[in-house]
Amino acid sequence: MRTARISADAIVGIGIALLGVAFAVATARIEVQPVYAKVGPTFVPWLVSAGLIVTGSLMAWAGLYGSPRPGHEGETEWPPVAWIFLGLIADWLLFKPAGFIIASTVLFFCVARGFGSRSALWDALLGAMLAIAAYLLFRYGLNLNLPGFFAGIWR
Amino acid sequence: MTTLQHLLAGFSTALTLANLGWAFVGVTLGTLVGILPGIGPALTIALLLPVTSTLTPDAAFIMFAGLYYGAMYGSSTTSILLNTPGESGSIVTAVEGNLMARQGRGAAALATAAIGSFVAGTIGTILLTFLAPLIVKLAIRFGPAEYFSLIMLAFVTISGFLGESRVKGMASLFLGLAIGLVGIDSLTGQARFTLGFPNLLNGIDVVIVAVGLFAVGEALYIASRPDLREARIEAVKGSLLMTKEEWARSWLPWLRGTAIGFPFGALPAGGTEIPTFLSYVTEKRLARNPEEFGHGAIEGVAGPEAANNAAVAGVLVPLLTLGLPTSATAAILLAAFQQYGLQPGPLLFQQESTLIWGLIASLYIGNVMLLVLNLPLVGLWVRLLSIPQHLLYGAILVFSTLGVYSLNGSTFDLVLLAIFGALGFIMRRSELPVAPCVIGLILGPMAEAHFRRALSISQGDLSVFVTQPISAAILALALAALVVPTVISWTRSRRAIA
């Protein structure tokens, strides 16, 4: 378990450093008008890119070679993570075409699943009730523009 | 006008029926989200931002301030009865208070926490009242160079010069700074890091990042760790009226906790977490029976709970007088000011003195409301703890998507939400603190603007930051905060080897 912990830190550190490299590449591509040549729109991005590369590398280094921290590592379960992401993706895809209520019900259902609930029908029902209540409150109470049922069949 | 006159005027703003109502909504919501694990004041204010744009700034900030204070009260209840800190400032309480609850002294723990919070919150607010005008007087002379240096100091301290891992704090800070760079450069109109997405031209809204990191990231993390999913709720046992002995053992820790907590919040030294630990250690050292610590000592609840509330009041000092947030919630509050086109700082005290003093006055009122709301009604709040986790997080995520969508009415933001959720999950897993990221995101663009403005005034001369005495002093302080702990830990490890 210990080695897994260390390499996880190293991976995240490398990821941050790579993000810094990506930012540096993107900074190099920003066109700077000569008027701003001295401290223009790329000055701070260069600093931030460098910061990401340095801190990421240090973190990766510590993860690989540093003394392991006393961890409280518990087992990680991945199916719940997948369920929640599934819910978020479904929410995004359904939000405009199917409307807020359906999208939110699906999201609620998936999250409840992810947290280990097995009473599918009950979760869907509660999710729908919450979504409808939120819709009515925000659409009519606070006048927020939310997509209704199937793009305008019911508003 | 003198400070007292300002404060009286503030009370006349805060005591209108409408504003009392908003204060009540704020403290109630704050208690609610403080009690519910997985949702805190930063997240709640972030989610409310799109909705409150229709309120007047007075009403909105009175509500937000109540919410900020309320969350601190509420989280102590969760810590004591559930052994899960509602907020990071209640980690110590989750240990000592929960031990008291297990011994059937839960009611006394709740009482000393609530009254201690009240005492500390009120003293903290008094200190805020009289300290803020003094700092404003000083800050009115600050120019871009001084503000830039102050932000640098805040960056060093919040990324944890006292924390466990400074590298991780720094990494989190730079992540936030990087996110803050996305969008159109405010000084030249140049688009940066938008990857060709027109939705990114206006930058990434702090609400999306905060909700992603806090709500989605937290949900993913808790769901992935079955050992964190189950928690035992202790029943409230004993009497809420503390005994004479409990009062005698509580009042000094309350005052000491306040004395430790307020400066930590007011000097940009990083949030509410550290002062609670310091208070705990202090109480343990001063206690007549130190062996009781670790088995449910009332001093170990009274001190830290006072410390975190005093720190919350302290955090408002740099936020209101300098526009400098030093906690995640303060960063979101700053975003809220910006939503109204207001920039906290010395000028705000002059131009919006009704708003500022109404806000400060409402803090006194909110504290009284919170004491009433939390002590006698604790039995009611406790029932919230029995909401099953899957329903709680389902609801949190539904409201998160709702809040994020209503920012721009665009589903593009829902994709960003998922991305920042993933980032939050990764950060939680590798123990990267989230607060520096949020603060970096909001302060980064301000730092850049001040930096470039200072340089355009000095015609590109970088020495402007060290030749002006105030700026130079602040930068020296920042450098010391950066270097000294490294040297200390280095010599310590050398000594350990030798």
Interface residues (C-beta under 8 A of the other chain):
Chain A: A8 D9 V12 G13 G15 I16 L19 G20 F23 A26 T27 I30 E31 V32 Q33 Y36 K38 V39 G40 P41 F43 V44 P45 V48 S49 G51 L52 T55 G56 L58 M59 A62 G74 E75 T76 E77 W78 P80 V81 W83 I84 F85 G87 L88 I89 D91 W92 F95 K96 F100 A103 S104 L107 F108 F109 V111 A112 R113 G114 F115 G116 S117 D123 L126 G127 L130 A131 A134 F138 L142 N143 L144 N145 L146
Chain B: P50 V51 T54 S165 V167 K168 M170 A171 L173 F174 L175 L177 A178 L181 D185 L187 T188 Q190 R192 F193 V216 A219 L220 I222 A223 S224 R225 P226 D227 L228 R229 P388 Q389 H390 L391 Y393 G394 A395 L397 V398 F399 T401 L402 Y405 S406 G409 T411 L414 V415 L417 A418 G421 A422 F425 I426 R429 S430 L432 G444 A447 E448 F451 R452 L455 G460
